[in-house]
Amino acid sequence: MAWSWRYEGVDGQPVDGPAESFSSQADAESWIGQAWRDLGAGGVAQVTLVEDDRVDYTMSLLPTE
């Protein structure tokens, strides 16, 4: 099983991001915990964690007020 992130802009459309693949959910979540600021600065508004073809969850990178 491979875990990866999909990246979306504020309009919900896919945007480019690092093509990382992880062997576990914990590894993927640890990586996003370190990379989210850079991704947000690069135009990524939300990320979706995917295991193979199954969507696990979507998370916003936008700051909350």
C-alpha positions as CSV (number, residue, x, y, z in Angstrom):
1,M,0.0,0.0,0.0
2,A,1.3,3.4,-1.0
3,W,0.2,6.7,0.6
4,S,0.5,10.0,-1.2
5,W,-0.9,13.6,-1.2
6,R,-3.0,15.3,-3.8
7,Y,-2.8,19.1,-4.0
8,E,-5.6,21.6,-4.8
9,G,-5.7,25.4,-5.1
10,V,-8.3,27.7,-3.6
11,D,-10.7,26.9,-6.5
12,G,-10.5,23.2,-5.8
13,Q,-8.6,22.5,-9.0
14,P,-5.5,20.3,-8.9
15,V,-2.2,22.1,-8.6
16,D,1.4,20.7,-8.9
17,G,3.2,19.6,-5.8
18,P,5.9,17.2,-4.8
19,A,5.3,13.6,-6.1
20,E,6.1,12.0,-2.7
21,S,5.1,8.4,-1.9
22,F,5.1,7.0,1.6
23,S,5.0,3.4,3.0
24,S,2.6,4.4,5.9
25,Q,0.0,6.9,6.8
26,A,2.2,8.1,9.7
27,D,5.1,8.8,7.4
28,A,2.8,10.8,5.0
29,E,1.4,12.8,7.9
30,S,4.8,13.5,9.4
31,W,6.0,14.8,6.0
32,I,2.9,17.1,5.6
33,G,3.5,18.4,9.1
34,Q,6.9,19.7,7.9
35,A,6.0,20.7,4.4
36,W,2.6,22.4,4.7
37,R,3.9,26.0,5.0
38,D,6.0,25.7,1.9
39,L,3.1,24.1,0.0
40,G,0.8,26.9,1.1
41,A,3.3,29.5,0.0
42,G,3.4,27.7,-3.4
43,G,-0.4,28.0,-3.9
44,V,-1.7,24.8,-2.4
45,A,-4.9,25.5,-0.4
46,Q,-5.8,21.9,0.6
47,V,-4.3,18.5,0.5
48,T,-6.0,15.0,0.2
49,L,-4.4,11.9,1.7
50,V,-4.7,9.0,-0.6
51,E,-3.9,5.3,0.0
52,D,-3.5,3.8,-3.5
53,D,-6.9,4.9,-5.0
54,R,-8.8,5.4,-1.8
55,V,-9.3,8.9,-0.3
56,D,-8.6,8.9,3.4
57,Y,-9.3,12.6,4.2
58,T,-8.9,16.2,3.0
59,M,-7.3,18.9,5.0
60,S,-7.2,22.7,4.4
61,L,-3.8,24.5,4.5
62,L,-5.5,27.9,4.7
63,P,-5.1,29.9,7.9
64,T,-8.2,30.1,10.1
65,E,-9.3,33.4,11.5
